[in-house]
């Protein structure tokens, strides 16, 4: 009888160990796959070829772009200018935020897919491999500049992060913050020898669906960026 129970115990132990090892293997596989989709960006530069005043003077809204890809250092610089961390000790970012609550989420749409900017660690997470620029252009009522740009940066907002503290004023504060981040992007584009155009006319629900945004995250501003066509 004891031998019978012992055999059952050993069999159960082996089964449990097998299940544990399989689960651990699958978990490691998922973690590896997730990590492979996170890309560390080059460190941003703090000195450019143009002065701030020159960037302000040269900034223009450009809708005709040359067909070229952005270099990774250009992507890094643009995203950093919008929401990059500029004070590690206090977690302050490039654009001012009411109460330092940071409701903005930045999404990047380019030829090789959809990416979400992660300010902490200055990284991007790839969410899709398909070129979504044509679909985003359709959501922007057929504006060709959205499809032809080297990249579209979509500023999105989780309003609740700010309205939870500031109530009805939170919406205005969040929209103001989007403007701060957008102006940084426009000027940074000029500094890199690129051009940009602000896109405000688009169907919010369609854009949110294209970007697969969480329900509480709303797209509020598209900035199309690329090399101006000569």
PyMOL commands that set and color helices and strands:
alter all, ss='L'
color gray80, all
select helices_A, chain A and resi 2-36+52-58+72-83+98-100+133-139+144-148+160-166+169-191+204-210
alter helices_A, ss='H'
color red, helices_A
select strands_A, chain A and resi 38-40+85-87+92-93+104-110+113-118+123-128+151-157+195-199+218-226
alter strands_A, ss='S'
color yellow, strands_A
deselect
rebuild
show_as cartoon
